[in-house]
Amino acid sequence: RELAEDTAAVIENLKGQPAVVVGHAFGNRVARMLATQRPELVRAVVLLAAGGKAPMDPSIRDSLGKCLDLALPEAERLEHVRRAFFAPGHDPSVWRPMAGTGRSRKPKLRPRKGHRSMPGGKAVGLLF
């Protein structure tokens, strides 16, 4: 509920009118809660990789926990990334820099059309 309230505050402060809200993975719960609690702020909800009633395969659950386990060799972590996040035939090595270090890459943010500057001069992408 608190994450949905935070998202509502962002929409109100940046746009003040209904937004298309995308919920990915756990974010599907935030998007649905926002739409339920504050429907006047939500024009549409898009759910991506939203878990449901079907139970998760135990090997995938295990791999989710091991993706960023730095005690494991990098090749083994990458195999867990493949199992947890990639369809057969797709190369998980594109995630290698992040999966290998346990840290995300920091994108360089520059203001451009579709972005707004926040206090401190940082640019953020609009949510809608």
C-alpha positions in Angstrom: 0.0 0.0 0.0 2.8 2.4 0.8 4.5 1.9 -2.6 1.1 2.7 -4.3 0.8 5.8 -2.2 4.3 6.9 -3.2 3.5 6.3 -6.8 0.3 8.3 -6.5 2.4 11.2 -5.1 4.8 11.0 -8.0 1.9 11.1 -10.6 0.2 14.0 -8.7 3.4 16.0 -8.5 4.7 15.4 -12.1 1.5 15.3 -14.1 -1.6 15.7 -12.0 -3.8 13.7 -14.4 -4.4 10.0 -15.1 -1.4 8.0 -16.2 -0.7 4.7 -17.8 0.9 2.7 -15.1 3.2 -0.3 -15.9 3.7 -2.9 -13.2 6.6 -5.3 -13.8 7.1 -8.4 -11.7 6.4 -7.4 -8.0 5.4 -3.9 -9.4 2.2 -5.5 -10.7 1.0 -5.5 -7.1 1.8 -1.8 -6.8 0.1 -1.0 -10.1 -3.0 -2.9 -9.1 -3.1 -1.3 -5.6 -2.7 2.1 -7.1 -5.6 1.5 -9.6 -7.8 0.3 -6.7 -6.9 3.0 -4.2 -6.6 6.0 -6.6 -8.5 5.2 -9.8 -8.7 8.9 -10.7 -4.9 8.8 -11.3 -4.9 5.7 -13.5 -5.9 5.8 -17.1 -4.7 2.2 -17.8 -2.7 -0.6 -16.1 -0.2 -2.7 -18.0 1.1 -5.8 -16.2 4.4 -7.4 -17.3 5.7 -10.7 -15.9 3.1 -10.5 -13.2 3.1 -13.7 -11.2 -0.2 -15.3 -10.6 -2.0 -18.3 -9.2 0.2 -20.9 -10.9 3.0 -22.1 -8.6 6.5 -21.3 -9.5 8.8 -24.1 -10.6 11.1 -25.0 -7.7 14.2 -24.8 -9.9 13.3 -21.2 -11.0 12.6 -20.2 -7.4 16.1 -21.6 -6.4 17.7 -19.7 -9.3 16.0 -16.4 -8.3 17.8 -16.7 -5.0 21.2 -17.5 -6.5 21.4 -15.0 -9.3 23.4 -12.5 -7.2 25.0 -14.9 -4.8 28.6 -13.7 -5.1 29.9 -16.8 -3.4 29.0 -18.7 -6.6 31.3 -18.7 -9.6 30.2 -16.2 -12.3 29.3 -18.9 -14.8 27.0 -20.6 -12.3 25.3 -17.2 -11.4 24.8 -16.6 -15.2 23.2 -20.0 -15.5 20.8 -19.1 -12.7 20.0 -15.8 -14.5 19.3 -17.8 -17.7 17.0 -20.2 -15.9 15.1 -17.5 -13.9 14.7 -14.8 -16.5 15.4 -15.9 -20.1 13.3 -18.0 -22.5 15.1 -21.0 -24.2 17.5 -19.9 -26.9 18.1 -16.4 -25.5 21.5 -15.3 -24.4 21.7 -14.3 -20.7 25.2 -12.8 -21.0 23.7 -9.4 -21.7 23.1 -9.3 -18.0 26.6 -10.4 -17.2 27.9 -7.0 -16.0 25.1 -6.7 -13.4 24.8 -10.4 -12.5 28.6 -10.7 -12.1 29.0 -7.8 -9.6 25.7 -7.7 -7.7 25.6 -3.9 -8.6 23.5 -2.2 -11.2 25.0 0.0 -13.9 24.3 3.7 -13.4 22.9 5.2 -16.6 24.0 8.6 -17.6 20.9 10.8 -17.3 20.6 13.8 -19.5 17.5 16.0 -19.9 15.7 15.5 -23.2 12.2 15.6 -24.5 10.0 13.5 -22.3 12.2 14.1 -19.2 11.9 16.6 -16.4 14.7 17.9 -14.2 14.4 17.2 -10.5 15.9 19.2 -7.7 19.7 18.8 -7.8 19.8 18.9 -11.6 19.1 15.2 -12.1 16.8 14.2 -15.0 14.3 11.5 -14.7 12.1 9.7 -17.3 8.4 10.5 -17.1 6.1 7.7 -16.1 3.5 8.4 -18.6 
